[in-house]
Amino acid sequence: MGKIPNMEEYMNYMKTVDTMKDDIYRYLNFNEIQSFREISGTS
């Protein structure tokens, strides 16, 4: 964008992020991702 969005622009963008919330949260659980556990040595 190159600028700070106004409230309307931000809310429109967040609608698309909200549809991915289950996947986004899942990817933040690095301890549950096998490839990350192998690299970190905690598998």
Backbone hydrogen bonds, N-H to C=O, Kabsch-Sander energy under -0.5 kcal/mol:
donor,donor_aa,acceptor,acceptor_aa,energy
10,Y,6,N,-2.7
11,M,7,M,-2.6
12,N,8,E,-2.1
13,Y,9,E,-2.2
14,M,10,Y,-2.5
15,K,11,M,-1.2
16,T,12,N,-0.8
16,T,13,Y,-0.8
17,V,13,Y,-1.4
18,D,14,M,-2.7
19,T,15,K,-0.9
20,M,17,V,-1.6
21,K,18,D,-1.2
24,I,20,M,-2.7
25,Y,21,K,-2.4
26,R,22,D,-1.7
27,Y,23,D,-2.0
28,L,24,I,-0.9
28,L,25,Y,-0.8
29,N,25,Y,-0.5
29,N,26,R,-1.2
30,F,28,L,-1.6
32,E,29,N,-2.3
33,I,30,F,-1.5
34,Q,32,E,-0.7
37,R,33,I,-2.3
38,E,34,Q,-2.3
39,I,35,S,-1.8
40,S,36,F,-2.6
41,G,37,R,-1.0
42,T,37,R,-2.0
43,S,37,R,-0.8
